[in-house]
């Protein structure tokens, strides 16, 4: 167990804490939930950086980090959608969660055929993640800050993240297409 893995596990542990705080019947609940999500997002930035900086990269960390990200983001998007069940929130939520499932399956399959590096995380994926994290903090927080329409900014950033999500998914699928389109000489399941 090392510092980056502890941060990743903390991110997973914050998921039920976020859900409980989000649904508390107090006026400060959304603000506190936004802070919890922001802490989780910061640990996402820190764990990878520290793993490289401290030379503490591990197989456990490589496995847990993307799982923690997908669990936290999916949970929060579902909670937000349950709170505001509109098509305008359902569309980007479905795109983001659907992309995560698709790319996870693609990466797993590419690893099985020895081509995992062809679908490694790209800079576009990092930009998408940043927009997504800021969007979610804004959507959870909800309230305007002075005259800044935080919720509206969250919606706009969520749609930007959804567009970047589709774009990055297409790039990953294009990179993997030569392997995906190979004819399998063995039996198919």
C-alpha positions as a printed Julia matrix, in Angstrom:
189×3 Matrix{Float64}:
   0.0     0.0     0.0
   1.39    3.38   -0.97
   0.22    7.02   -0.96
  -1.27    7.02   -4.5
  -3.25    3.84   -3.78
  -4.48    5.27   -0.48
  -5.73    8.35   -2.35
  -7.5     6.14   -4.88
  -9.13    4.1    -2.11
 -10.15    7.35   -0.42
 -11.9     8.36   -3.64
 -13.87    5.11   -3.62
 -14.7     5.53    0.08
 -16.02    9.05   -0.63
 -18.73    7.68   -2.95
 -21.2     6.6    -0.22
 -20.27    9.67    1.82
 -21.17   11.86   -1.17
 -24.52   10.11   -1.65
 -25.5    10.41    2.03
 -24.49   14.08    2.23
 -26.23   14.92   -1.07
 -29.55   13.64    0.26
 -29.32   15.22    3.7
 -32.27   17.55    4.37
 -30.11   20.55    5.23
 -29.51   23.75    3.26
 -25.75   23.14    3.23
 -26.0    19.58    1.86
 -25.35   20.44   -1.81
 -22.42   22.66   -0.92
 -20.9    19.92    1.24
 -21.52   17.3    -1.47
 -19.83   19.55   -4.04
 -16.81   19.85   -1.73
 -16.69   16.07   -1.29
 -16.77   15.58   -5.06
 -14.1    18.27   -5.53
 -11.87   16.46   -3.01
 -12.39   13.22   -4.94
 -11.5    14.99   -8.21
  -8.33   16.4    -6.64
  -7.31   12.95   -5.42
  -7.72   11.79   -9.02
  -5.17   14.38  -10.12
  -2.84   13.68   -7.22
  -2.71    9.89   -7.24
  -1.32    9.6   -10.77
   1.07   12.49  -10.29
   2.37   11.12   -7.0
   2.66    7.58   -8.37
   4.98    8.86  -11.11
   6.8    11.43   -8.95
   7.43    9.05   -6.03
   8.05    6.09   -8.34
   5.13    4.26   -6.7
   3.29    3.05   -9.78
   1.68   -0.32   -9.15
  -0.59   -2.84  -10.81
  -3.17   -2.25   -8.07
  -3.09    1.49   -8.74
  -3.31    1.03  -12.5
  -6.41   -1.1   -11.96
  -8.08    0.93   -9.17
  -7.59    4.45  -10.54
  -9.89    4.18  -13.58
 -12.38    2.09  -11.59
 -12.55    4.77   -8.88
 -13.05    7.5   -11.49
 -15.84    5.65  -13.27
 -17.6     4.7   -10.03
 -17.54    8.25   -8.67
 -18.56   10.0   -11.9
 -21.29    7.48  -12.73
 -22.73    7.59   -9.22
 -22.84   11.38   -9.13
 -24.36   11.67  -12.6
 -27.06    9.14  -11.67
 -27.82   10.99   -8.43
 -28.04   14.3   -10.32
 -30.31   12.74  -12.94
 -32.55   11.26  -10.25
 -32.79   14.7    -8.65
 -33.58   16.4   -12.0
 -34.99   13.79  -14.4
 -34.92   15.77  -17.63
 -33.88   14.79  -21.11
 -31.28   17.59  -21.01
 -29.44   15.88  -18.19
 -30.21   12.32  -19.34
 -28.51   12.78  -22.72
 -25.03   13.77  -21.48
 -25.3    11.3   -18.6
 -26.03    8.42  -21.0
 -23.24    9.54  -23.33
 -20.65    9.78  -20.57
 -21.57    6.53  -18.81
 -21.99    4.69  -22.12
 -18.58    5.85  -23.31
 -16.94    4.74  -20.08
 -18.41    1.26  -20.43
 -17.43    1.06  -24.11
 -13.85    2.26  -23.64
 -13.34    0.05  -20.57
 -14.42   -2.98  -22.57
 -12.27   -1.89  -25.51
  -9.19   -1.44  -23.31
  -9.75   -4.82  -21.69
 -10.08   -6.52  -25.07
  -7.07   -4.68  -26.52
  -5.01   -5.77  -23.5
  -6.03   -9.39  -24.17
  -4.74   -9.15  -27.73
  -1.55   -7.38  -26.64
  -2.42   -3.96  -28.07
  -3.37   -1.99  -24.94
  -1.01    0.88  -25.78
  -3.11    1.7   -28.87
  -5.94    2.85  -26.57
  -3.91    4.56  -23.86
  -5.27    7.7   -22.21
  -4.84   10.73  -24.46
  -4.58   14.47  -23.79
  -8.12   14.83  -25.16
  -9.27   12.39  -22.48
  -7.62   14.53  -19.82
  -9.32   17.68  -21.11
 -12.65   15.83  -21.19
 -12.14   14.66  -17.62
 -11.31   18.19  -16.44
 -14.42   19.67  -18.08
 -16.5    16.81  -16.67
 -15.21   17.25  -13.11
 -15.75   21.03  -13.09
 -19.22   20.53  -14.61
 -20.2    18.05  -11.93
 -18.98   20.28   -9.1
 -21.07   23.14  -10.54
 -24.15   20.96  -11.01
 -23.94   19.58   -7.49
 -23.29   23.01   -5.93
 -26.19   24.56   -7.9
 -26.4    27.98   -6.29
 -25.15   31.11   -8.05
 -22.02   32.69   -6.61
 -22.71   36.43   -6.67
 -23.94   36.85  -10.26
 -22.16   33.77  -11.64
 -24.75   31.2   -12.83
 -22.95   28.14  -11.45
 -25.64   25.63  -12.46
 -25.8    26.94  -16.04
 -22.01   26.81  -16.3
 -22.2    23.21  -15.08
 -24.7    22.31  -17.8
 -22.6    23.95  -20.53
 -19.45   22.2   -19.32
 -21.3    18.88  -19.09
 -22.3    19.18  -22.75
 -18.74   20.15  -23.68
 -17.56   17.05  -21.77
 -20.16   14.92  -23.58
 -18.95   16.16  -26.99
 -15.32   15.54  -26.0
 -16.41   12.13  -24.72
 -17.83   11.14  -28.11
 -14.81   12.6   -29.9
 -12.29   10.75  -27.72
 -14.31    7.53  -28.01
 -14.21    7.81  -31.8
 -10.44    8.34  -31.69
 -10.01    5.26  -29.49
 -12.22    3.18  -31.77
 -10.35    4.38  -34.86
  -7.03    3.47  -33.21
  -8.38    0.03  -32.32
 -10.2    -0.58  -35.61
  -7.37   -2.52  -37.33
  -7.45   -5.06  -34.48
 -11.25   -5.04  -34.22
 -11.69   -5.69  -37.93
  -9.29   -8.66  -38.11
 -10.93  -11.92  -39.06
 -10.82  -14.43  -36.23
  -9.65  -17.8   -37.47
 -10.86  -19.57  -34.31
 -14.37  -20.21  -33.08
 -16.56  -17.34  -31.98
 -18.54  -17.16  -28.76
